[in-house]
Amino acid sequence: MQYRTLGRTGVQVSSLVLGAMNFGAIGRTTQEDATAIIDAALEGGVNLIDTADMYGAGESEEMVGRAIKGRREDIVLATKANMPMGDERNHQGSSRRWLVTELDNSLRRLGVDHVDLYQIHRWDPTTSDEETLSALTDLQRAGKIRYFGSSTFPAHRLVQAQWAAREHHLRPYVTEQPSYSILQRGVEAHVLPVTGEYGLGVLAWSPLAGGWLSGAIREGRPFATNRSALLPERYDMSVPANRARLDAVERLAKIAEGAGLTLIQLALGFVTAHPAVTSAIIGPRTVDHLRSQLAAADTVLPADVLDAIDEVVAPGVDLAAHEKFDTPPSLLDPSLRRR
């Protein structure tokens, strides 16, 4: 396992991060499964576990908490808030009112007195940066969080948040968690240059592109993944973007084979090769899935392999741009761009 410094925090974290989104009902993962996965991940050198309040409506946090009991101090523990937690209109967002309340809920579910990294799951256009950063700064001073970061923020919002922190003498975000893979490289054009400029640690999620780069989805081969059952439209081969992804996967598989690598090793090695990226988040549902991904922990792709990947998907290009999660609201809501 490789270890990198998380931004400018001085904290050393593994190049592969265990993501716990699949723990519980979402991934049909039991407590026994989750504990076995965490045991194997820690044994394999992973030292950062990432979860969120909304994963299984708190179920993931509870399962992580039970699994790490008695060994908390050896783990860099990260969670997130902001996404809806029920039908109550104020049980979501990035207001001080909600973050203070929901952090206590997360700490209770995790069975800990603090988290190492608390992340705002998505940018909240209804809440000012000053409001959010002020609440997070106070929670940090209270010792409930060690650091805080953002997740899937558009590049301009990362910049604005950094300036808001300076203007109001608040602590800034120290990490960003973007979606990044060979098939979705758009963040290379905007987000990663900004994180590099401000020294943010980067924890890349979906490095296997929702299973497209796992080896399970190949030309002429029937497939049925957990993700394809939940979001069938993203794997419908009659959709041009999906066809383009499958064509890219076939070419990438040949590159991997020529380099003596699995497709998973190629995909994870690509993400962790970017100088702005600290770690790639993997989200296994089984121990076997985890082991196939841990096999990429020490993968270093040579320049010729990286060049070959660029020939398949050009730098800064998203093959499925319609699936991005950081699209500015003004592009989604006509009322924000018309008089």
C-alpha positions as YAML, in Angstrom:
chain: A
units: angstrom
residues:
- id: 1
  name: MET
  ca: [0.00, 0.00, 0.00]
- id: 2
  name: GLN
  ca: [1.18, 3.50, -0.80]
- id: 3
  name: TYR
  ca: [0.58, 6.37, 1.61]
- id: 4
  name: ARG
  ca: [0.20, 10.04, 0.79]
- id: 5
  name: THR
  ca: [-0.22, 13.23, 2.78]
- id: 6
  name: LEU
  ca: [-3.84, 14.39, 2.77]
- id: 7
  name: GLY
  ca: [-3.52, 17.89, 1.33]
- id: 8
  name: ARG
  ca: [-1.68, 20.09, 3.79]
- id: 9
  name: THR
  ca: [-3.04, 18.40, 6.91]
- id: 10
  name: GLY
  ca: [0.07, 16.29, 7.58]
- id: 11
  name: VAL
  ca: [-2.16, 13.22, 7.96]
- id: 12
  name: GLN
  ca: [-0.89, 10.14, 6.12]
- id: 13
  name: VAL
  ca: [-3.60, 8.17, 4.34]
- id: 14
  name: SER
  ca: [-3.61, 5.07, 2.15]
- id: 15
  name: SER
  ca: [-3.81, 5.52, -1.63]
- id: 16
  name: LEU
  ca: [-6.95, 3.35, -1.58]
- id: 17
  name: VAL
  ca: [-9.81, 4.38, 0.70]
- id: 18
  name: LEU
  ca: [-12.58, 2.04, 1.85]
- id: 19
  name: GLY
  ca: [-15.93, 3.57, 0.91]
- id: 20
  name: ALA
  ca: [-18.88, 2.24, 2.91]
- id: 21
  name: MET
  ca: [-21.77, 3.28, 0.65]
- id: 22
  name: ASN
  ca: [-22.63, -0.37, -0.06]
- id: 23
  name: PHE
  ca: [-22.89, -1.34, 3.60]
- id: 24
  name: GLY
  ca: [-26.46, -2.24, 4.47]
- id: 25
  name: ALA
  ca: [-29.55, -2.33, 2.29]
- id: 26
  name: ILE
  ca: [-28.00, -0.48, -0.68]
- id: 27
  name: GLY
  ca: [-25.46, -3.22, -1.31]
- id: 28
  name: ARG
  ca: [-27.32, -6.00, 0.48]
- id: 29
  name: THR
  ca: [-24.36, -6.20, 2.86]
- id: 30
  name: THR
  ca: [-24.85, -7.58, 6.36]
- id: 31
  name: GLN
  ca: [-23.01, -6.52, 9.51]
- id: 32
  name: GLU
  ca: [-20.94, -9.68, 9.26]
- id: 33
  name: ASP
  ca: [-20.04, -8.81, 5.66]
- id: 34
  name: ALA
  ca: [-19.17, -5.22, 6.55]
- id: 35
  name: THR
  ca: [-16.96, -6.27, 9.45]
- id: 36
  name: ALA
  ca: [-15.15, -8.83, 7.28]
- id: 37
  name: ILE
  ca: [-14.56, -6.19, 4.59]
- id: 38
  name: ILE
  ca: [-13.20, -3.70, 7.12]
- id: 39
  name: ASP
  ca: [-11.00, -6.38, 8.70]
- id: 40
  name: ALA
  ca: [-9.54, -7.29, 5.30]
- id: 41
  name: ALA
  ca: [-9.11, -3.66, 4.29]
- id: 42
  name: LEU
  ca: [-7.20, -2.78, 7.44]
- id: 43
  name: GLU
  ca: [-5.07, -5.89, 7.08]
- id: 44
  name: GLY
  ca: [-4.32, -4.79, 3.50]
- id: 45
  name: GLY
  ca: [-3.04, -1.41, 4.66]
- id: 46
  name: VAL
  ca: [-6.13, 0.77, 4.18]
- id: 47
  name: ASN
  ca: [-6.34, 3.32, 6.99]
- id: 48
  name: LEU
  ca: [-9.11, 5.67, 5.82]
- id: 49
  name: ILE
  ca: [-12.80, 4.70, 5.89]
- id: 50
  name: ASP
  ca: [-15.33, 6.98, 4.21]
- id: 51
  name: THR
  ca: [-19.07, 6.88, 4.84]
- id: 52
  name: ALA
  ca: [-22.02, 9.33, 4.94]
- id: 53
  name: ASP
  ca: [-25.14, 9.92, 6.97]
- id: 54
  name: MET
  ca: [-27.44, 9.27, 4.00]
- id: 55
  name: TYR
  ca: [-25.99, 5.86, 3.07]
- id: 56
  name: GLY
  ca: [-28.84, 3.60, 4.04]
- id: 57
  name: ALA
  ca: [-30.36, 6.45, 6.09]
- id: 58
  name: GLY
  ca: [-27.63, 6.06, 8.72]
- id: 59
  name: GLU
  ca: [-27.28, 2.29, 8.44]
- id: 60
  name: SER
  ca: [-23.79, 2.46, 6.93]
- id: 61
  name: GLU
  ca: [-22.50, 4.65, 9.77]
- id: 62
  name: GLU
  ca: [-23.93, 2.25, 12.34]
- id: 63
  name: MET
  ca: [-22.30, -0.75, 10.66]
- id: 64
  name: VAL
  ca: [-18.95, 1.01, 10.38]
- id: 65
  name: GLY
  ca: [-19.17, 2.02, 14.03]
- id: 66
  name: ARG
  ca: [-19.74, -1.54, 15.19]
- id: 67
  name: ALA
  ca: [-16.96, -2.87, 12.97]
- id: 68
  name: ILE
  ca: [-14.27, -0.43, 14.16]
- id: 69
  name: LYS
  ca: [-15.11, -0.60, 17.86]
- id: 70
  name: GLY
  ca: [-11.92, -1.00, 19.88]
- id: 71
  name: ARG
  ca: [-9.57, 0.15, 17.12]
- id: 72
  name: ARG
  ca: [-10.77, 3.67, 16.39]
- id: 73
  name: GLU
  ca: [-7.39, 5.33, 16.96]
- id: 74
  name: ASP
  ca: [-5.76, 3.47, 14.07]
- id: 75
  name: ILE
  ca: [-8.36, 4.67, 11.55]
- id: 76
  name: VAL
  ca: [-8.81, 7.97, 9.76]
- id: 77
  name: LEU
  ca: [-12.60, 8.21, 9.84]
- id: 78
  name: ALA
  ca: [-14.57, 10.33, 7.39]
- id: 79
  name: THR
  ca: [-18.28, 10.96, 6.98]
- id: 80
  name: LYS
  ca: [-20.53, 13.46, 5.20]
- id: 81
  name: ALA
  ca: [-23.73, 15.46, 5.64]
- id: 82
  name: ASN
  ca: [-26.01, 17.66, 3.54]
- id: 83
  name: MET
  ca: [-28.20, 15.19, 1.62]
- id: 84
  name: PRO
  ca: [-31.84, 14.71, 2.76]
- id: 85
  name: MET
  ca: [-32.38, 12.59, 5.86]
- id: 86
  name: GLY
  ca: [-36.12, 12.03, 5.77]
- id: 87
  name: ASP
  ca: [-39.00, 14.21, 4.66]
- id: 88
  name: GLU
  ca: [-38.54, 17.12, 7.06]
- id: 89
  name: ARG
  ca: [-37.46, 20.10, 4.94]
- id: 90
  name: ASN
  ca: [-34.74, 21.25, 7.34]
- id: 91
  name: HIS
  ca: [-33.18, 17.80, 7.75]
- id: 92
  name: GLN
  ca: [-30.81, 18.49, 4.88]
- id: 93
  name: GLY
  ca: [-28.52, 21.17, 3.52]
- id: 94
  name: SER
  ca: [-25.51, 23.00, 4.90]
- id: 95
  name: SER
  ca: [-27.04, 25.37, 7.46]
- id: 96
  name: ARG
  ca: [-25.56, 25.67, 10.94]
- id: 97
  name: ARG
  ca: [-28.86, 24.42, 12.34]
- id: 98
  name: TRP
  ca: [-28.64, 21.14, 10.46]
- id: 99
  name: LEU
  ca: [-24.89, 20.48, 10.52]
- id: 100
  name: VAL
  ca: [-24.63, 20.87, 14.30]
- id: 101
  name: THR
  ca: [-27.56, 18.51, 14.80]
- id: 102
  name: GLU
  ca: [-26.58, 15.95, 12.18]
- id: 103
  name: LEU
  ca: [-22.95, 15.71, 13.27]
- id: 104
  name: ASP
  ca: [-24.16, 14.63, 16.72]
- id: 105
  name: ASN
  ca: [-26.39, 12.06, 15.01]
- id: 106
  name: SER
  ca: [-23.44, 10.74, 12.99]
- id: 107
  name: LEU
  ca: [-21.20, 10.55, 16.07]
- id: 108
  name: ARG
  ca: [-23.90, 8.59, 17.88]
- id: 109
  name: ARG
  ca: [-24.35, 6.17, 14.98]
- id: 110
  name: LEU
  ca: [-20.59, 5.70, 14.60]
- id: 111
  name: GLY
  ca: [-20.11, 5.31, 18.36]
- id: 112
  name: VAL
  ca: [-17.25, 7.84, 18.46]
- id: 113
  name: ASP
  ca: [-16.61, 11.25, 19.99]
- id: 114
  name: HIS
  ca: [-15.12, 12.80, 16.84]
- id: 115
  name: VAL
  ca: [-14.56, 12.20, 13.13]
- id: 116
  name: ASP
  ca: [-11.31, 13.03, 11.40]
- id: 117
  name: LEU
  ca: [-12.88, 14.43, 8.24]
- id: 118
  name: TYR
  ca: [-16.39, 15.88, 7.96]
- id: 119
  name: GLN
  ca: [-17.48, 16.61, 4.39]
- id: 120
  name: ILE
  ca: [-20.27, 18.63, 2.84]
- id: 121
  name: HIS
  ca: [-21.79, 16.06, 0.49]
- id: 122
  name: ARG
  ca: [-22.89, 18.56, -2.17]
- id: 123
  name: TRP
  ca: [-22.77, 22.31, -2.62]
- id: 124
  name: ASP
  ca: [-25.93, 23.90, -1.19]
- id: 125
  name: PRO
  ca: [-26.92, 26.94, -3.28]
- id: 126
  name: THR
  ca: [-29.40, 28.08, -0.60]
- id: 127
  name: THR
  ca: [-26.76, 28.48, 2.12]
- id: 128
  name: SER
  ca: [-23.93, 31.00, 2.17]
- id: 129
  name: ASP
  ca: [-20.32, 29.87, 2.43]
- id: 130
  name: GLU
  ca: [-19.92, 31.99, 5.56]
- id: 131
  name: GLU
  ca: [-22.81, 30.19, 7.28]
- id: 132
  name: THR
  ca: [-21.44, 26.73, 6.51]
- id: 133
  name: LEU
  ca: [-17.77, 27.46, 7.16]
- id: 134
  name: SER
  ca: [-18.60, 29.24, 10.41]
- id: 135
  name: ALA
  ca: [-20.50, 26.19, 11.68]
- id: 136
  name: LEU
  ca: [-17.72, 23.82, 10.60]
- id: 137
  name: THR
  ca: [-15.05, 26.01, 12.19]
- id: 138
  name: ASP
  ca: [-16.92, 25.98, 15.50]
- id: 139
  name: LEU
  ca: [-17.38, 22.20, 15.33]
- id: 140
  name: GLN
  ca: [-13.66, 21.84, 14.72]
- id: 141
  name: ARG
  ca: [-12.82, 24.08, 17.68]
- id: 142
  name: ALA
  ca: [-15.19, 22.02, 19.82]
- id: 143
  name: GLY
  ca: [-13.11, 18.93, 18.98]
- id: 144
  name: LYS
  ca: [-15.94, 17.07, 17.23]
- id: 145
  name: ILE
  ca: [-14.17, 17.12, 13.86]
- id: 146
  name: ARG
  ca: [-10.47, 17.35, 13.09]
- id: 147
  name: TYR
  ca: [-10.78, 18.65, 9.50]
- id: 148
  name: PHE
  ca: [-13.54, 19.39, 7.04]
- id: 149
  name: GLY
  ca: [-13.90, 19.19, 3.29]
- id: 150
  name: SER
  ca: [-16.28, 19.29, 0.35]
- id: 151
  name: SER
  ca: [-17.63, 16.68, -2.04]
- id: 152
  name: THR
  ca: [-18.49, 17.08, -5.73]
- id: 153
  name: PHE
  ca: [-18.27, 20.88, -5.67]
- id: 154
  name: PRO
  ca: [-18.00, 22.76, -8.98]
- id: 155
  name: ALA
  ca: [-14.58, 24.36, -9.39]
- id: 156
  name: HIS
  ca: [-15.87, 27.92, -9.01]
- id: 157
  name: ARG
  ca: [-17.52, 27.03, -5.69]
- id: 158
  name: LEU
  ca: [-14.25, 25.63, -4.37]
- id: 159
  name: VAL
  ca: [-12.59, 28.94, -5.19]
- id: 160
  name: GLN
  ca: [-15.43, 30.97, -3.67]
- id: 161
  name: ALA
  ca: [-15.30, 28.93, -0.45]
- id: 162
  name: GLN
  ca: [-11.57, 29.51, -0.10]
- id: 163
  name: TRP
  ca: [-12.05, 33.26, -0.48]
- id: 164
  name: ALA
  ca: [-15.00, 33.26, 1.94]
- id: 165
  name: ALA
  ca: [-12.83, 31.56, 4.57]
- id: 166
  name: ARG
  ca: [-10.15, 34.22, 4.17]
- id: 167
  name: GLU
  ca: [-12.59, 37.13, 4.15]
- id: 168
  name: HIS
  ca: [-14.40, 35.99, 7.30]
- id: 169
  name: HIS
  ca: [-11.33, 34.58, 9.12]
- id: 170
  name: LEU
  ca: [-12.70, 31.04, 9.15]
- id: 171
  name: ARG
  ca: [-11.06, 27.67, 8.58]
- id: 172
  name: PRO
  ca: [-11.23, 26.51, 4.93]
- id: 173
  name: TYR
  ca: [-12.07, 23.21, 3.31]
- id: 174
  name: VAL
  ca: [-8.93, 21.07, 3.20]
- id: 175
  name: THR
  ca: [-10.21, 18.27, 0.94]
- id: 176
  name: GLU
  ca: [-12.46, 17.73, -2.06]
- id: 177
  name: GLN
  ca: [-14.11, 14.47, -3.10]
- id: 178
  name: PRO
  ca: [-14.85, 14.49, -6.86]
- id: 179
  name: SER
  ca: [-16.05, 11.75, -9.18]
- id: 180
  name: TYR
  ca: [-13.06, 10.74, -11.33]
- id: 181
  name: SER
  ca: [-12.28, 7.81, -13.59]
- id: 182
  name: ILE
  ca: [-10.86, 7.03, -17.02]
- id: 183
  name: LEU
  ca: [-14.37, 7.35, -18.43]
- id: 184
  name: GLN
  ca: [-15.22, 10.57, -16.58]
- id: 185
  name: ARG
  ca: [-12.22, 12.90, -16.86]
- id: 186
  name: GLY
  ca: [-13.99, 16.27, -16.84]
- id: 187
  name: VAL
  ca: [-12.58, 17.24, -13.43]
- id: 188
  name: GLU
  ca: [-9.12, 17.35, -14.98]
- id: 189
  name: ALA
  ca: [-10.12, 20.52, -16.82]
- id: 190
  name: HIS
  ca: [-11.44, 22.54, -13.87]
- id: 191
  name: VAL
  ca: [-11.65, 20.91, -10.44]
- id: 192
  name: LEU
  ca: [-8.22, 19.29, -10.15]
- id: 193
  name: PRO
  ca: [-6.33, 22.44, -11.17]
- id: 194
  name: VAL
  ca: [-8.18, 24.30, -8.42]
- id: 195
  name: THR
  ca: [-7.52, 21.67, -5.76]
- id: 196
  name: GLY
  ca: [-3.85, 21.78, -6.72]
- id: 197
  name: GLU
  ca: [-3.77, 25.57, -6.52]
- id: 198
  name: TYR
  ca: [-5.19, 25.56, -2.99]
- id: 199
  name: GLY
  ca: [-3.40, 22.44, -1.74]
- id: 200
  name: LEU
  ca: [-6.57, 20.42, -1.14]
- id: 201
  name: GLY
  ca: [-6.39, 16.69, -0.59]
- id: 202
  name: VAL
  ca: [-8.41, 14.81, -3.22]
- id: 203
  name: LEU
  ca: [-10.35, 11.62, -2.50]
- id: 204
  name: ALA
  ca: [-11.69, 10.43, -5.86]
- id: 205
  name: TRP
  ca: [-14.96, 8.50, -5.82]
- id: 206
  name: SER
  ca: [-16.25, 6.07, -8.46]
- id: 207
  name: PRO
  ca: [-12.79, 5.31, -9.91]
- id: 208
  name: LEU
  ca: [-14.31, 2.18, -11.49]
- id: 209
  name: ALA
  ca: [-16.99, 4.34, -13.14]
- id: 210
  name: GLY
  ca: [-19.96, 2.64, -11.51]
- id: 211
  name: GLY
  ca: [-18.72, -0.83, -12.43]
- id: 212
  name: TRP
  ca: [-17.88, -0.09, -16.07]
- id: 213
  name: LEU
  ca: [-14.18, -0.61, -15.31]
- id: 214
  name: SER
  ca: [-14.59, -3.60, -12.99]
- id: 215
  name: GLY
  ca: [-14.33, -6.17, -15.78]
- id: 216
  name: ALA
  ca: [-17.95, -7.24, -15.32]
- id: 217
  name: ILE
  ca: [-19.25, -5.27, -18.30]
- id: 218
  name: ARG
  ca: [-17.83, -6.50, -21.61]
- id: 219
  name: GLU
  ca: [-18.96, -6.80, -25.21]
- id: 220
  name: GLY
  ca: [-21.19, -9.84, -25.84]
- id: 221
  name: ARG
  ca: [-21.14, -10.86, -22.21]
- id: 222
  name: PRO
  ca: [-24.35, -10.80, -20.14]
- id: 223
  name: PHE
  ca: [-23.99, -8.81, -16.96]
- id: 224
  name: ALA
  ca: [-26.08, -8.05, -13.92]
- id: 225
  name: THR
  ca: [-24.46, -5.82, -11.34]
- id: 226
  name: ASN
  ca: [-25.99, -4.31, -8.24]
- id: 227
  name: ARG
  ca: [-25.61, -0.84, -9.77]
- id: 228
  name: SER
  ca: [-27.22, -1.84, -13.08]
- id: 229
  name: ALA
  ca: [-30.25, -3.15, -11.19]
- id: 230
  name: LEU
  ca: [-30.65, 0.17, -9.38]
- id: 231
  name: LEU
  ca: [-29.95, 2.43, -12.37]
- id: 232
  name: PRO
  ca: [-30.72, 0.41, -15.53]
- id: 233
  name: GLU
  ca: [-30.72, 3.48, -17.80]
- id: 234
  name: ARG
  ca: [-27.00, 3.95, -17.18]
- id: 235
  name: TYR
  ca: [-26.25, 0.54, -18.65]
- id: 236
  name: ASP
  ca: [-28.75, 0.46, -21.52]
- id: 237
  name: MET
  ca: [-26.65, -0.20, -24.61]
- id: 238
  name: SER
  ca: [-29.15, 1.58, -26.86]
- id: 239
  name: VAL
  ca: [-28.02, 4.86, -25.25]
- id: 240
  name: PRO
  ca: [-25.16, 6.40, -27.28]
- id: 241
  name: ALA
  ca: [-23.13, 7.40, -24.19]
- id: 242
  name: ASN
  ca: [-23.31, 3.84, -22.87]
- id: 243
  name: ARG
  ca: [-22.25, 2.45, -26.23]
- id: 244
  name: ALA
  ca: [-19.28, 4.82, -26.21]
- id: 245
  name: ARG
  ca: [-18.34, 3.63, -22.74]
- id: 246
  name: LEU
  ca: [-18.48, -0.01, -23.76]
- id: 247
  name: ASP
  ca: [-16.31, 0.66, -26.80]
- id: 248
  name: ALA
  ca: [-13.80, 2.44, -24.56]
- id: 249
  name: VAL
  ca: [-13.83, -0.44, -22.07]
- id: 250
  name: GLU
  ca: [-12.96, -2.93, -24.81]
- id: 251
  name: ARG
  ca: [-9.98, -0.83, -25.89]
- id: 252
  name: LEU
  ca: [-8.88, -0.32, -22.30]
- id: 253
  name: ALA
  ca: [-9.09, -4.04, -21.60]
- id: 254
  name: LYS
  ca: [-6.59, -4.64, -24.40]
- id: 255
  name: ILE
  ca: [-4.24, -2.01, -22.94]
- id: 256
  name: ALA
  ca: [-4.50, -3.66, -19.52]
- id: 257
  name: GLU
  ca: [-3.83, -7.10, -20.94]
- id: 258
  name: GLY
  ca: [-0.79, -5.83, -22.83]
- id: 259
  name: ALA
  ca: [0.58, -4.32, -19.62]
- id: 260
  name: GLY
  ca: [-0.03, -7.52, -17.62]
- id: 261
  name: LEU
  ca: [-2.71, -5.86, -15.51]
- id: 262
  name: THR
  ca: [-6.36, -6.41, -14.71]
- id: 263
  name: LEU
  ca: [-8.82, -3.75, -15.84]
- id: 264
  name: ILE
  ca: [-9.31, -2.84, -12.18]
- id: 265
  name: GLN
  ca: [-5.57, -2.30, -11.71]
- id: 266
  name: LEU
  ca: [-5.48, -0.13, -14.82]
- id: 267
  name: ALA
  ca: [-8.46, 1.95, -13.65]
- id: 268
  name: LEU
  ca: [-7.26, 2.50, -10.08]
- id: 269
  name: GLY
  ca: [-3.65, 3.02, -11.15]
- id: 270
  name: PHE
  ca: [-4.81, 5.70, -13.58]
- id: 271
  name: VAL
  ca: [-6.71, 7.67, -10.92]
- id: 272
  name: THR
  ca: [-3.96, 7.51, -8.30]
- id: 273
  name: ALA
  ca: [-1.35, 8.51, -10.91]
- id: 274
  name: HIS
  ca: [-2.75, 12.04, -11.19]
- id: 275
  name: PRO
  ca: [-0.54, 14.36, -9.09]
- id: 276
  name: ALA
  ca: [-3.57, 16.17, -7.67]
- id: 277
  name: VAL
  ca: [-5.20, 12.96, -6.39]
- id: 278
  name: THR
  ca: [-4.43, 11.72, -2.89]
- id: 279
  name: SER
  ca: [-6.49, 8.52, -2.88]
- id: 280
  name: ALA
  ca: [-9.11, 6.56, -4.79]
- id: 281
  name: ILE
  ca: [-12.25, 5.43, -2.95]
- id: 282
  name: ILE
  ca: [-13.25, 1.82, -3.53]
- id: 283
  name: GLY
  ca: [-16.70, 0.55, -2.54]
- id: 284
  name: PRO
  ca: [-16.68, -3.26, -2.42]
- id: 285
  name: ARG
  ca: [-19.79, -5.26, -1.52]
- id: 286
  name: THR
  ca: [-17.84, -8.45, -0.76]
- id: 287
  name: VAL
  ca: [-14.41, -9.43, 0.49]
- id: 288
  name: ASP
  ca: [-13.66, -10.91, -2.94]
- id: 289
  name: HIS
  ca: [-14.44, -7.55, -4.55]
- id: 290
  name: LEU
  ca: [-12.16, -5.87, -2.03]
- id: 291
  name: ARG
  ca: [-9.26, -8.22, -2.71]
- id: 292
  name: SER
  ca: [-9.46, -7.66, -6.46]
- id: 293
  name: GLN
  ca: [-9.25, -3.92, -5.80]
- id: 294
  name: LEU
  ca: [-6.50, -4.12, -3.18]
- id: 295
  name: ALA
  ca: [-4.41, -5.83, -5.85]
- id: 296
  name: ALA
  ca: [-4.06, -2.35, -7.39]
- id: 297
  name: ALA
  ca: [-2.64, -0.78, -4.22]
- id: 298
  name: ASP
  ca: [0.93, -0.72, -5.53]
- id: 299
  name: THR
  ca: [0.13, -0.32, -9.24]
- id: 300
  name: VAL
  ca: [2.21, 2.35, -10.95]
- id: 301
  name: LEU
  ca: [1.36, 2.85, -14.61]
- id: 302
  name: PRO
  ca: [4.29, 3.61, -16.95]
- id: 303
  name: ALA
  ca: [4.13, 6.62, -19.25]
- id: 304
  name: ASP
  ca: [3.36, 4.58, -22.37]
- id: 305
  name: VAL
  ca: [0.30, 3.02, -20.72]
- id: 306
  name: LEU
  ca: [-0.95, 6.43, -19.57]
- id: 307
  name: ASP
  ca: [-0.44, 7.75, -23.11]
- id: 308
  name: ALA
  ca: [-2.42, 4.82, -24.51]
- id: 309
  name: ILE
  ca: [-5.28, 5.60, -22.12]
- id: 310
  name: ASP
  ca: [-5.28, 9.21, -23.37]
- id: 311
  name: GLU
  ca: [-5.82, 7.88, -26.89]
- id: 312
  name: VAL
  ca: [-8.98, 6.10, -25.75]
- id: 313
  name: VAL
  ca: [-10.47, 8.91, -23.63]
- id: 314
  name: ALA
  ca: [-8.90, 12.33, -24.07]
- id: 315
  name: PRO
  ca: [-7.89, 14.37, -20.99]
- id: 316
  name: GLY
  ca: [-10.74, 16.45, -19.59]
- id: 317
  name: VAL
  ca: [-13.48, 14.51, -21.41]
- id: 318
  name: ASP
  ca: [-16.56, 12.93, -19.82]
- id: 319
  name: LEU
  ca: [-18.06, 10.10, -21.85]
- id: 320
  name: ALA
  ca: [-21.32, 10.50, -19.92]
- id: 321
  name: ALA
  ca: [-21.48, 14.21, -19.17]
- id: 322
  name: HIS
  ca: [-25.22, 13.97, -18.39]
- id: 323
  name: GLU
  ca: [-24.39, 11.90, -15.29]
- id: 324
  name: LYS
  ca: [-22.22, 14.53, -13.63]
- id: 325
  name: PHE
  ca: [-23.18, 15.65, -10.13]
- id: 326
  name: ASP
  ca: [-21.47, 19.04, -10.06]
- id: 327
  name: THR
  ca: [-23.44, 20.78, -12.82]
- id: 328
  name: PRO
  ca: [-24.12, 24.40, -11.75]
- id: 329
  name: PRO
  ca: [-27.78, 25.01, -10.85]
- id: 330
  name: SER
  ca: [-28.00, 27.72, -13.52]
- id: 331
  name: LEU
  ca: [-27.68, 25.02, -16.18]
- id: 332
  name: LEU
  ca: [-30.48, 22.95, -14.65]
- id: 333
  name: ASP
  ca: [-33.00, 25.64, -13.67]
- id: 334
  name: PRO
  ca: [-34.13, 27.96, -16.51]
- id: 335
  name: SER
  ca: [-35.27, 30.61, -14.00]
- id: 336
  name: LEU
  ca: [-31.65, 31.18, -13.00]
- id: 337
  name: ARG
  ca: [-30.51, 32.04, -16.55]
- id: 338
  name: ARG
  ca: [-33.48, 33.98, -17.94]
- id: 339
  name: ARG
  ca: [-34.90, 37.34, -17.11]
...
